[in-house]
Amino acid sequence: MPTINVKRIKVPAKARNLIRAFLAKHPHIQFVEKNYLAEAAYIPNDVSYSSQWHLPKISAPTAWDISTGSTAVTIAIADSGVDPTHPDLAAKLLAGYNFVAGNTDTHDVYGHGTKVAGAAAAIGNNSAGVAGVAWSNPIVPLVVADSSGYATYSAIAQAIIYAADKGIRVINLSFAGSSSSTTLQNAVDYAWNKGTIVFASAGNYATSTLQYPAACNHAVAVTSTTSADDRSSFSSYGNCVTVAAPGSSIVTTANGGGYASVSGTSFSSPITAGLAALILSVNPSLTAAQVVDIIKQNGDDLGAAGFDQYFGYGRINAYKSLTAARNTVPRTSDTVAPVTSITSPANGATVSGVITVNVSATDNTGVARVELYVNGALFATDTAAPYSFSWDTALSGTGTRYLKAIAYDAAGNAAQSSQVTVTVAAASDTTAPVVVITNPVNGSSITGLSSVVLTASASDNVGVTKMEIYVDGSYKGFFSKSSFTWTWNTSGLSVGKHTVMVKAYDAKMNVGSASATVTK
């Protein structure tokens, strides 16, 4: 996946952990992670499909008076495929791709994708079957799951990149994996920067455990509600939830030409993706951020007032959202470019080893991304402030190097920083990073808490390349940066004292650590 600088390799199963550990220590490799599996996020049941209660619940009939969709706005369904002969789907299917088999055969190998596609965009008003949210919007089937219903993270990432490169504005992923992934995050960021919105199911585990890709930054995580506007008993929740949508007993298309009543956040997500397609059909000039804001700001508030972990910003409302979309001025009318500068290293500095290049960028409406160039070649992109880049100067060789940054806003306005000239010298580093854990406080009590936010940072004379997390000596994951926040699920901890430790490494594999002990 060259667009996000990720390469998938196959290794013998018995050697996997050894090879992973070896590669993680290599100074020129930013991260190493397993190619995790995500499972289809739906719960089938045997309830008769007598009605589609969810459509009037989200005010779809009145929304359809404004628009039933546009053939110019496509929806990518990244799943197990779509039944190519289903009477409620066949006429609107476009050519897609199979990332499992490596060909263009996108028929449904598991049955999940056809149900998801129908929830988003089954043909309406055709005197047959069911109606999806976006009647007129075409569907591009992308196969990421095999006949077992599982999808690898690499296949999901490839599908996201494919959709973004094809100019598809909406992609749905009704899959959930419990392991975080830099690969998935990079793919979601890549799509977001191209104007493509990733909709993902929050999961069906009735816990606040993060599920991916829903928990990725810039992904729209959708939880499930019932016909009574309660949270579905199976639905996952948490602070990563963006919005809620119906997901219990959803009548939709089924593989083989029939119909079924199904439940799961697998269907909350495409219902919301269908709404996004309607919004873009009404106002195609809207940015990805504007579409998401419209969905969030025009939902029906449920649960606690305002945002909460069970319903996010509320249950979606199609009529309110389309009305707002029709009245929203696209941000493309913005002509003011960002202001940007490289704040470190200083012009004329001598650098060595791995260093952090910090960039300041501001804009009247908001900075979309910042690009760093080394000697005129694109080095890396950052989409969230503070904008910082880890640069291994050894890769550039010794001598004079020229740095510049370019900042972009959502309207595509761009501004370039002044050039910074540095001298790269050979590195000789024996100093270990210094680690600070700011939360939880050492010696504090976490009794009664189901989760704790771990916040840590590290500093180094040259630069931090990686930070690892251990709980009671057990490895939990890593971040390829010098600070992070991580949600620690403490619900299953035994009564007593528990220790969380953070290790930080620099490019020479010098390691520093800090620990905090808490009482459950």
KOLSE-360517 format. One record per atom (N, C-alpha, C): residue in one letter; x, y, z. Coordinates in steps of 0.1 Angstrom, whole numbers, plus 5000, padded with zeros to 4 digits. Each point is the difference from the previous one (the first is absolute). Example, Ala and Ser with C-alpha at 12.3 -4.5 7.8 and 13.67 -1.06 7.14 Angstrom:
2
A513249435078
A499150125000
A500950125000
S499650114993
S500950115000
S499250115008
This chain:
520
M500949885000
M499150125000
M500950125000
P500650044989
P501050114999
P499450135004
T498750024998
T499450145003
T500150035015
I500049895009
I500150035014
I501349945006
N500949964991
N501449955004
N499949885009
V499149914996
V499849875007
V500349884991
K500749905005
K500349884992
K499549885008
R499349914994
R499549885007
R501049894996
I500549935010
I500949884997
I499449885007
K500249884993
K499649875006
K501249935006
V499949955012
V501149935007
V499449885006
P500949905002
P499549875007
P499450035014
A498949945003
A499250035012
A500949995012
K500949895001
K500849985011
K501150115002
A500350074989
A501050105001
A499550145001
R498650015000
R499450134999
R500450105011
N500049965013
N500350095011
N501550035000
L500849914996
L501550035000
L500350104989
I499449984988
I500350094989
I499450145003
R498850005006
R499450135004
R500950085010
A500649935010
A500850065009
A501350054994
F500649934991
F501250044993
F499750124991
L499050004992
L499750114992
L499650135008
A499449985012
A499650125008
A501250075005
K501249945000
K501250065005
K500850074989
H499649984988
H500750064988
H499750155000
P501150085000
P499850145000
P499350074988
H499949924989
H499450064988
H498549954998
I499549935010
I498749954999
I499150075011
Q499050074996
Q499250085009
Q499249925010
F499349894994
F499249925009
F499949864994
V499749905008
V499749864996
V498849965008
E499049944993
E498949955006
E499449884993
K499349915007
K499449894994
K498950044991
N499749924990
N498950024991
N498749945006
Y499450085009
Y498949955008
Y498849974992
L499049935006
L498849964994
L498850085006
A499150054992
A498850065004
A498949914996
E498949995009
E498949924996
E498850084997
A499149944991
A498850074996
A499250035013
A499550135000
A499350055012
A498549994999
Y499549884999
Y498549994999
Y499649885008
I498750005004
I499449895008
I498749964993
P500149894992
P498849964993
P498949945010
N498750014996
N499049955008
N498949954991
D498949945006
D499049944992
D498750085000
V500150135003
V498850085001
V499550034986
S498649994998
S499450034987
S500350144995
Y500350014987
Y500350134995
Y498750074995
S499150035009
S498750064996
S500050154998
S501050075006
S500050144998
S501450065002
Q500250124994
Q501350075002
Q499850125009
W499949975013
W499750105010
W501050115000
H501249974996
H501150095002
H499950124991
L499449994988
L499950114991
L499250125005
P498849975004
P499350125006
P500650055013
K500749915007
K500650045013
K501150114997
I500749994989
I501050104997
I499550114990
S498750004999
S499350104991
S500449994986
A500349884995
A500449984986
A498950044990
P498749965003
P498950044990
P500050154997
T500150095010
T500050144997
T501350054994
A501149935003
A501350034994
A499949974985
W499349894996
W500049964986
W499250114992
D499250085007
D499350114992
D501150104996
I501150005007
I501150094995
I500949934990
S500449875003
S500849934991
S500049855003
T499949924990
T500249855002
T501449964995
G500850094998
G501449974996
G500450054986
S501249974997
S500550044987
S501049904994
T499949974987
T500949904994
T501450055000
A500250135003
A501450055000
A500749985013
V499349955010
V500749985013
V499949855003
T501249945000
T500049855002
T500349965015
I499649885003
I500249955014
I500949874998
A501149995006
A500849885000
A499649925012
I499749874997
I499649915011
I501249905001
A500950025009
A501149915002
A499649895010
D499849884994
D499449895008
D500349874994
S499049915000
S500349864995
S499549994985
G499750124994
G499450004986
G498650035001
V499450014988
V498550034999
V499549914989
D498849955003
D499349914990
D499750074987
P500749964989
P499950084988
P498649994992
T499249905005
T498749984993
T498850045009
H500250065012
H498950035008
H499150114994
P498749984999
P499150094993
P500050145006
D500450015013
D500050145006
D501450065000
L501049944994
L501350055000
L500750004986
A499749904992
A500749974987
A500150124991
A498950084999
A500050114991
A500950125004
K500550005012
K500850115005
K501449965003
L500449884997
L501449965003
L500950044990
L501250065004
L501150034991
L501149905002
A501050014991
A501149915001
A500850035012
G500449895008
G500850025012
G501349924999
Y500549955012
Y501249925000
Y500049915012
N500649884998
N500149905011
N501450005005
F500250055012
F501450015006
F500449875007
V499149915001
V500449865005
V500549924989
A499349994989
A500449914988
A500950084990
G500050135001
G500950084991
G499450004986
N498650014999
N499450004987
N498850095001
T499150004989
T498950095000
T498749935003
D500149875005
D498849935004
D499550055013
T498850075001
T499550065012
T498749935005
H499749884996
H498849945005
H500249975015
D498949995007
D500049985015
D500449865004
V501149995007
V500549875004
V499649965014
Y499350095007
Y499649975014
Y498650045003
G499550104993
G498650045002
G499850135007
H501150045007
H500050125008
H499950134991
G500850014990
G500150124991
G498750034994
T499249904995
T498750034994
T499050075009
K500149955013
K499150065010
K500450155003
V501350025001
V500550135003
V499750104988
A500249954988
A499750084988
A498550044999
G499149915004
G498650034999
G499650105011
A500650005012
A499750105010
A500450144996
A501150004992
A500550134996
A499250064988
A499749914990
A499650054987
A499249914991
A499149915006
A499249924992
A499050094992
I499749964987
I499250084992
I498650025006
G499550125000
G498750035006
G499050034989
N498749995004
N498950044992
N500049924987
N500349875001
N500049914988
N499049895001
S499150015009
S498949915002
S500549865004
A501249995006
A500549875004
A501050025012
G500049905009
G501049995010
G500050125010
V501250055002
V500250105011
V500650134994
A500150105008
A500750134995
A501250025009
G501050054994
G501250045008
G499950155002
V500950065008
V500050145003
V500250084987
A501049964992
A500450084988
A499549924988
W498850024995
W499449934989
W500950004988
S500450124996
S500550024987
S501649994999
N500649995011
N501550005000
N500649874996
P500949994991
P500649874996
P500949955011
I500249864999
I500849935010
I501249944993
V501250025006
V501249934995
V500449905011
P499849874996
P500449895010
P501549985000
L500650005012
L501449975002
L500149885010
V500549894995
V500149885009
V501250005008
V499850015014
V501149995009
V500049885009
A498849935000
A499849885009
A499949884992
D500549895006
D499949874993
D498749935005
S499849874996
S498849935003
S499849975014
S501050035009
S499849985014
S499550125007
G499950124992
G499550125006
G501150095006
Y501249965000
Y501150085005
Y500750084990
A500550125003
A500850084991
A501350045007
T501149994992
T501350055006
T500050154999
Y500850055010
Y500150155000
Y500750054987
S500949924994
S500650054988
S499050014988
A499149905000
A499050014989
A499050125002
I499750025013
I499150125003
I500750134996
A501350015003
A500850124997
A500150024985
Q500249894993
Q500150014985
Q498650054994
A498949955006
A498750044995
A499850155002
I500450055012
I499850145003
I500850084990
I501349964998
I500850084990
I499549994986
Y499549894996
Y499449984987
Y498850104998
A499150005010
A498850094999
A500550144999
A500950045008
A500550145000
A500650044986
D500849914995
D500750034987
D499050004989
K498849935001
K499050004990
K499150125001
G500250085010
G499150125003
G498749975006
I499849885006
I498849965007
I499950075013
R499050085002
R499950085012
R499649935013
V499349884998
V499549935012
V500449864999
I500649945011
I500349865001
I499549955013
N499449885000
N499549945012
N500849875003
L500349995013
L500749885005
L499349955012
S499249904999
S499349945011
S500849885006
F501250035004
F500949915006
F500650065013
A500449915009
A500550055013
A501249915004
G501150065003
G501149935006
G500550075013
S500449925010
S500350065013
S501550065001
S500849974989
S501450055001
S500150134992
S500750105006
S500350124993
S501049984989
S500050094990
S500949974989
S500450144993
T501350014999
T500550124993
T499749994985
T500049884995
T499649984986
T498650054997
L499049965008
L498750054998
L499950155002
Q500750055010
Q499950155002
Q500650074989
N501149964994
N500650064989
N499050004988
A499349894998
A499149984989
A498850105001
V499550015013
V498850085002
V500450154998
D501250045005
D500550134998
D500250034985
Y500549914993
Y500250024986
Y498750034993
A499049925003
A498750024994
A499450135004
W500150045013
W499450125005
W500750124993
N501250004997
N500750114993
N499650014986
K499449894994
K499550004987
K498550034999
G499450025012
G498650035000
G499149885001
T500649885003
T499249885002
T499749985015
I498749965003
I499749985014
I499849865002
V500649955011
V500049865004
V498949985011
F499049924997
F498949975010
F500349865005
A500049985013
A500349875006
A499149975012
S499749875001
S499249955011
S500850005013
A499350055011
A500750015013
A500249865007
G499449904995
G500249875006
G498849955007
N499949875003
N498949935006
N500449935013
Y500750075008
Y500649935012
Y499450065013
A499150094999
A499450065012
A501050055011
T501250054995
T501050055008
T500650134994
S500850065008
S500750134994
S501449974994
T500349874999
T501249964993
T500150054986
L501150074997
L500150064987
L500049904989
Q499350024989
Q500049924988
Q500550084988
Y500749934991
Y500650064989
Y499549944987
P499750094990
P500550134998
P499250115006
A498949975007
A499150105005
A500750105010
A501049955007
A500750085010
A501150084994
C500249994987
C501050084993
C499650145000
N501050095001
N499750154998
N499550024986
H499050084999
H499350044987
H499049904995
A499949885006
A499049904997
A498750045007
V498949974994
V498750035006
V499549875006
A500049995014
A499749885007
A498550015004
V499349894996
V498550005001
V499649895010
T499250045010
T499549905009
T498549984997
S499449905006
S498649954996
S498950045010
T498950034994
T498850035008
T498849914996
T499049995009
T498849924998
T498950094995
S498849944997
S498850074996
S499550105011
A500449975012
A499650095011
A501150115003
D501050014991
D501150105002
D500849975012
D500149875004
D500949965011
D501349944993
R501150005007
R501249934995
R499749864999
S500349944989
S499949854998
S500849935010
S499549905006
S500749935011
S501449954996
F500149964987
F501349954996
F501050114996
S499650124999
S500850104993
S501250045009
S501250014994
S501150065007
S499850155002
Y500850065008
Y499850145003
Y501450065004
G500050135003
G501350065005
G500250144994
N501050065004
N500350144996
N500350014985
C500349894993
C500450014986
C498750004991
V498849985006
V498849994992
V499750144995
T499650014987
T499750124994
T498550035001
V499249904994
V498550025000
V499449865002
A498750005002
A499349875001
A499049994988
A499649884997
A499049984989
A499349865003
P498849984994
P499349885003
P500949884996
G499949895008
G500849884997
G499449875005
S498850015006
S499349885005
S498849974990
S500049874996
S498949954991
S499950094988
I501050014992
I500050084988
I499749904988
V498950034993
V499749924988
V500850054988
T500749914994
T500950034989
T500149894990
T500850024989
T500249904990
T500949895005
A499849884994
A500849895005
A500649934987
N501149935002
N500749934989
N499049894994
G500049994987
G499149914994
G498750064995
G499850135002
G498850074995
G498950025009
G500249955013
G498950025010
G500350115009
Y499350005012
Y500050105010
Y500249945013
A500450085010
A500249955014
A499950115010
S499749975012
S500050105011
S501249975008
V500950095002
V501349985006
V500250115010
S501049985009
S500350105010
S501550015001
G500550125004
G501450025002
G500450144996
T501150055006
T500550134995
T500549994986
S500149884994
S500349984986
S498950074992
F498850035005
F499050064992
F499750145004
S500450045013
S500050145004
S501050084991
S501149944997
S501050074993
S499650034985
P499649904992
P499650034987
P498750094999
I499249995009
I498850105001
I500550145001
T501150025008
T500650135001
T500850044988
A500749904994
A500750024987
A499050044989
G498849945000
G499050044990
G499650145002
L499950055012
L499650145003
L501150094995
A501349965002
A501150094995
A499950014985
A499649894993
A499950004985
A498950104996
L498850005008
L498950094997
L500550155002
I500750025010
I500550145003
I500950054989
L500949914995
L500950044989
L499250014987
S498949934999
S499250014988
S499350134999
V499650055012
V499450145001
V501050114998
N501249985005
N501150105000
N501349944998
P500449964988
P501249934997
P501350075003
S499950135002
S501250085002
S500550005015
L499249945009
L500349995014
L501349925002
T500850055010
T501249925004
T499649895009
A500949905001
A499849895009
A499650055014
A500750105005
A499850055014
A498650065001
Q499650074989
Q498650065000
Q498949895000
V500249904993
V499049895000
V499949945014
V501149975006
V500049945013
V499350105010
D500450124999
D499450105009
D498550014999
I499549994987
I498650014998
I499349885006
I500549884999
I499449885006
I500050025015
K501150045006
K500150025015
K499150105005
Q499950124993
Q499350115006
Q498550004997
N499549904992
N498650004996
N499449865004
G500649935010
G499449885005
G499050035011
D499349905004
D499050015011
D500849965013
D500150095009
D500849975012
D499349905009
L500749895003
L499549905009
L501049985012
G499549945011
G500849995012
G500350135007
A501250015005
A500450135007
A500050114990
A499850125004
A499950124991
A501450024994
G500050024987
G501350024993
G500649864997
F501350014997
F500849884997
F500049905012
D499849874998
D500349905010
D500549884993
Q500549915008
Q500749884995
Q499149894994
Y498750015003
Y499149904995
Y499350044986
F499850134998
F499450044988
F500850114992
G501250035005
G500850104993
G499350135000
Y499950064988
Y499350134999
Y498549984997
G499549885001
G498649974998
G499749914989
R498749955000
R499649914989
R499750084988
I500549964988
I499950074988
I498650044996
N499950124993
N498750044995
N500250054986
A499549924990
A500250034986
A499450134996
Y498850035004
Y499450124995
Y500750135005
K500350005013
K500850125005
K501350014993
S500749894998
S501350004994
S500050054985
L499049964993
L499950044986
L499650154999
T499150045009
T499650145001
T501350095002
A500849955010
A501250085003
A501050004988
A500149884994
A500949994988
A499750104989
R498750014998
R499550094989
R500350145003
N500250045013
N500250145004
N501450025004
T500949914999
T501450015004
T500850054989
V500850115002
V500950054990
V501349925000
P500449954989
P501249924999
P501250085004
R500949935007
R501250075004
R501050034989
T499749954988
T500850034988
T500050154997
S499050085006
S500050144997
S501250075008
D500649935008
D501250055008
D501250024991
T500550125000
T501250034992
T501250045008
V499949995013
V501150045009
V500949885002
A501350024997
A501049895002
A500449995014
P500549885005
P500549995013
P501350085002
V500550015012
V501350065003
V500849895007
T501249984995
T500849895006
T501550035001
S500649945009
S501550015002
S500549885007
I501349974997
I500749905008
I500650065012
T499649955012
T500450065012
T501349935006
S500249884996
S501249935004
S500349894990
P501249974997
P501350065005
P500150154994
A500950075006
A500350144996
A500850004987
N499850114993
N500750024987
N501550005004
G500849924993
G501550005002
G500449905011
A499149925006
A500349915010
A500749884995
T500849935008
T500649874997
T499349905007
V499649894993
V499149905006
V500649864997
S499649905008
S500449874997
S499049905007
G500149874995
G499149905005
G498550034996
V499149965009
V498650024998
V499650135007
I499450094992
I499650135006
I498550024997
T499450095008
T498750044997
T499950144993
V499450004989
V499850134992
V498650055004
N499950115006
N498750065005
N499650114990
V498750004997
V499550104990
V498850075007
S499950134999
S498950085004
S499150034988
A498749985001
A499150024989
A498650055005
T499550114995
T498750065004
T499350044987
D498650005002
D499250044988
D498750065006
N499350084991
N498850065005
N498849905002
T500149894992
T498949905002
T500549875006
G501349974999
G500649885005
G501049944990
V501149945006
V501049944992
V499649854997
A500049964988
A499749864996
A501149915001
R501250054996
R501249915000
R501350094999
V501149955005
V501350064998
V500949904994
E500750044990
E501049914993
E501450055003
L501049915003
L501450045002
L500849954988
Y500850084995
Y500949974989
Y501550015004
V500749904996
V501550005003
V500750004986
N500850104997
N500650024987
N499049994989
G498950065002
G499050004989
G499149884998
A500349895008
A499249884999
A499149995012
L498749964997
L499049985011
L500549895010
F500150045012
F500549915011
F498949945007
A499050085005
A498949945008
A498850115000
T498949955005
T498850085001
T499449995014
D499650115006
D499349995013
D498750084999
T498949945006
T498750054998
T499450065013
A500850005011
A499450055013
A501150085007
A499650115006
A501050085008
A500249935013
P501250025006
P501250074995
P500649924989
Y500450074990
Y500649944988
Y501549975002
S500349875001
S501449965003
S500449884992
F501249994996
F500549894992
F501349955005
S500149865001
S501249945005
S500949974988
W501250064999
W500849994989
W501349935004
D500349894994
D501349935002
D501050064990
T500850095005
T500950074991
T501149914994
A500249885006
A501049914995
A499649954986
L498750004997
L499649954987
L500350104989
S500350135004
S500350104990
S501550024998
G500849935008
G501450024999
G500550135007
T501350025001
T500550125006
T500150114990
G499950135005
G500150114991
G498950095001
T499850104991
T499050105000
T498649944995
R499050035008
R498649964996
R499150125001
Y498950004991
Y499150115000
Y498649955004
L499450075009
L498649965005
L499050114996
K498849964997
K498950094998
K498749935003
A499050085004
A498749945003
A499050074992
I498949924996
I498950064993
I498749965007
A499250105004
A498849985007
A498850024991
Y498949925001
Y498850014992
Y498850015009
D499050074995
D498750015007
D499049914992
A498849995005
A499049914994
A499650044986
A500250134997
A499650054987
A501149994990
G501249945004
G501149984991
G501050114999
N499750115008
N501050115000
N501349955007
A501150044995
A501349955005
A501050125002
A500949985010
A501050105003
A501349925003
Q501150064996
Q501349935002
Q500850085011
S500749935008
S500850065010
S501350054994
S500750095008
S501450034996
S500949885001
Q501049994991
Q500949895000
Q500950005013
V500249885005
V500949995012
V501249914995
T501250055002
T501249934996
T500749945012
V500349875000
V500749945011
V501149924995
T501049975009
T501149914997
T499949875007
V500049894993
V499849875006
V501449955003
A500249975013
A501349945004
A499849865005
A501149925000
A499949865005
A499650005014
A499149905004
A499549995014
A500849915008
S500150045013
S500649915010
S499250025013
D499149915003
D499050025010
D500049895010
T500250035013
T499949905011
T499050045010
T499350114998
T499050065010
T498649944998
A499549955010
A498749945000
A498950105001
P498849984994
P498950105001
P499550005015
V499450125003
V499450025013
V498549994998
V499449915008
V498549984999
V499350065012
V498950064997
V499150065011
V498649954998
I499449945010
I498649965000
I499250105008
T499150074993
T499350115007
T498649955005
N499649894995
N498749945005
N500149854996
P499649915010
P499550035013
P501250045010
V499650065011
V501050055009
V500549875008
N501349995002
N500549895008
N499450005014
G499549885004
G499449985013
G498650035001
S499350044989
S498650045000
S499149875000
S498850025003
S499049905000
S499150004988
I499749894994
I499149994988
I498849925003
T499749985013
T498949925004
T498750064994
G499249914994
G498750044994
G500250054985
L501250014995
L500250054986
L500149884991
S499350014989
S500149894990
S501150034990
S500550124999
S501150044991
S500750125006
V501350004996
V500950115004
V500750054988
V500150134999
V500850064988
V501450015005
L500949934993
L501450015002
L500650114991
T500750095006
T500650114993
T501550005003
A500950004990
A501449995002
A500750084989
S501250045003
S500850074990
S501549975003
A500850024990
A501549975001
A500850104993
S501150035005
S501050094993
S501349934999
D500850054990
D501349944998
D500950104993
N501349985002
N500950104994
N500150004985
V499649894994
V499949994986
V498649984995
G499249915005
G498649984996
G499549875004
V498749995004
V499349885004
V499549934988
T500249874998
T499549934989
T498849915003
K499949965013
K498949915003
K499850005015
M498749995004
M499649985014
M499149885002
E500449925010
E499249875002
E499350015013
I498949925001
I499250005012
I500049865006
Y500249995013
Y499949875007
Y499150015012
V499149915002
V499249995012
V500349885008
D500550015012
D500449895009
D501049914992
G500950074993
G501049924992
G499649954987
S498750014996
S499549954988
S499950114989
Y500649974988
Y500150104989
Y498650024995
K499650134998
K498750044995
K500050084987
G501150044995
G500150074988
G501050115000
F500150084988
F501050104999
F499450124992
F500750115001
F499850124991
F501350054995
S500050034987
S501250054993
S500150155001
K499950065012
K500150145003
K500450025014
S500250135004
S500650035013
S499050045010
S498749994997
S499050015010
S498749934996
F499249965009
F498749934996
F499050005012
T498849984996
T499049965010
T499449874996
W499749915010
W499549874997
W499049965011
T498949954995
T498949965010
T500349865005
W500249995013
W500449875007
W498749945005
N499649894995
N498849935005
N500349935013
T499550065011
T500349945013
T498849925006
S499049984992
S498849935006
S500349865004
G501049934993
G500349865004
G501149985009
L500550115006
L501249995009
L499549945013
S500949935007
S499749945013
S500250115010
V499449985012
V500250105011
V501450005005
G500650115002
G501450015004
G500850104992
K501349995001
K500850104993
K500449954986
H500150104991
H500449974986
H500950114995
T501049964992
T501050094995
T499950014985
V500050134996
V500150024985
V501450074998
M500749954990
M501350044997
M500150054985
V500750114998
V500250054986
V501550004997
K500449944989
K501450004996
K500150094988
A501150074998
A500250084988
A501449974995
Y500049994986
Y501349974993
Y500450114991
D501350024998
D500550094990
D500649914988
A500550074990
A500449924988
A501249915003
K500850025011
K501149925003
K499649895010
M498649995002
M499449905009
M500450025015
N500450125003
N500150045014
N498650005006
V499849955012
V498649995005
V499950075014
G498950075002
G499750065013
G498649965003
S499650005013
S498749955004
S499550085012
A498749995002
A499350065012
A498949915004
S499649995012
S498949925005
S499150075009
A498849965001
A499050055009
A499249885006
T499949995013
T499249905007
T498750055005
V498949934997
V498750045004
V499449895008
T498950035007
T499349905009
T498649994995
K499649874997
K498649974995
K499249975012
